[in-house]
Amino acid sequence: MAKDYCGYHVDKAAAWHCVSCGTLLCQDCFPASPDSARQLYCTLCSGNMHYLGVGHSLPPFWSQMPRFFAYPFRTNGWIFLALLAFLTIASGKLLRAHGVVAGVPIFIVVALGIRQGLRVIEFCSRGRSRPPSIRELFDGNPTVLKMLGLVLAYGAMVRVLGHVGWPGIAGMICLSGLLPASIMLLAIHGSLRDALDPIQVVQLAARTGWSYLGLILVLIVTAQGPQQVVALIPAATLGRLAESNPEVLMAMLVASTAYFNMVMGAMMGYLLFQHHQGLDIRPDDEHRVAPADNRALEMARAAILVRESRYQDALRQMAGMVADYPNDIAVLEYYHKLLCVSDADPDRVQLHTERYLGALLDAQRKSRMIGALEAACRVVPHYKPKSIPVRRALAEEYFLQRQFKPAVALIGMLHKEAPNSDDLPAAYYLLARIYSEGLRDDGKAIMILDFLLKHCPGHAMAGEIENYRKVILALGQTSQVAG
């Protein structure tokens, strides 16, 4: 299956295609759901977006060969093979002891093998990675009898064509090539009528294209597997088994045949899954696209506009998102970054930075506040937030990072800028700590603490301020004695 790649990520398969401008996007660039009730439109041209399906992003068929041959060894697969071998041995012993009565368990073995092969195709066509369990083989649909009917129908057609000469030989070759398509239709629809409908059979082969021809060649080779397994066993060993334990020999043949049937079923199912969108096959839950997330999609639209250097369109897109999601940190952050790198109006940058810093403080994400402030300062030099709590939080972060001068610049003149603010005592207490613990200037720290004790005597922090002042003085006296 030919794979198209995302226009912005060359290593990711496209999941969406614009029918108007041809834009190809991966699921990350266009995180929409194909089940969305809204009409999905292209960010660049407003044309309709078409979902390419999960199968479009799958690795090529030929690269999955090791996976196909390992498939029967997964949990449910080897359990089934062991059960089939056990039933074969039991049937052989019954055949030797009771003759015709053993026909029933032999039919059960054959029916289980056929049913398992069809269910493997069905499971793999929906993207399931595990083989069906024993319980999942029984769903009430008599597909075993339908499979026998399909084989008889193809046999009858081949017999008729055998009497037509060279055209008949060509017809038999075509029928042989279409048999896998009929089997796949039977597996996914459970209907013998669909499996024998020539229009549906040809359509399936046509929709899968060259991959179907490759599948036929691989199936022809893989079908020789059981004979090759027998050929690997020394003739002497085969002779001893045939004489002493014919049931064991039969179990080996049945298990190897079932193994290769499962391998071929996995191959056919994978091909169907690659083309599931065009064949109306619904993927299993593990491959379903996440439910529609309008916020993620609108964010992705803004990112596409940025990649196309349509910054003003991207700014308008994000301004709308800020209005819709006023408290969403990711939305506020992306809009802030976009404003700061797109030469936006300085007043607009200040207004949004104030809002973004406040949201970060409310969300207790203080570690990201400095980066936001410095990005804004590159557009608006010497910018300081108006909010005193925000400035105090920024100064505290600078203090923790041992960047003392920016911290002092943020809160050092609050007694003039906001003398009546309720946040002034907490901010100046922090300022005293910065001078004492960071800049090693206890004199200024004491001046600030004295200012607070004088102008805010009844504040809730008065006791803490007084204690801190005593500690500084005590440490200063200790240093003098030690000197």
Buried (B, 14 or more C-beta within 10 A) or exposed (E): BEBBBBBBEEEBBBBBBBEEEEBBBBBBBBBBBBEBEEEBBBBBEEBEBBBBBBBBBBEEBEEBEEEBBEBBEEEBBBEBBEBBBEBBBBBBBBBEEEEEEBEEBBEBBBBBBBBBBBBBBBBBBBBBEBBBEEEBBEEEBEBBEBBBBBBEBBEEBBEEBEEEEEEBEEBBEEBEBBBBBBBBBBBBBBBBEBBBBEEBBEBBBEBBEEBBEBBBEBBEEBBEBBEEBEEEEEEEEBEEBEEEBBBBBBBBBBBBBBBBBBBBBBBBBBBBBBBBBBBEBEBBEEBBBEEBEBBBBBBBBBBBBBEEEBBEBBBEBBBEBBEEBEEBBEBBBBBBBBBBEBEBEBEEBBEBBBBBBBBBBEEEEBEBBBBBBEBBBEBBEEBBBEBBBBBBBBBBBBBEEEBBEBBBBBBBEBBEBBEEBEBBBBBBBBBBBBBBBBBEBBEBBBEBBEBBBEEBEEBEBBEEBEEBBEEBEEEEEEEEEEE
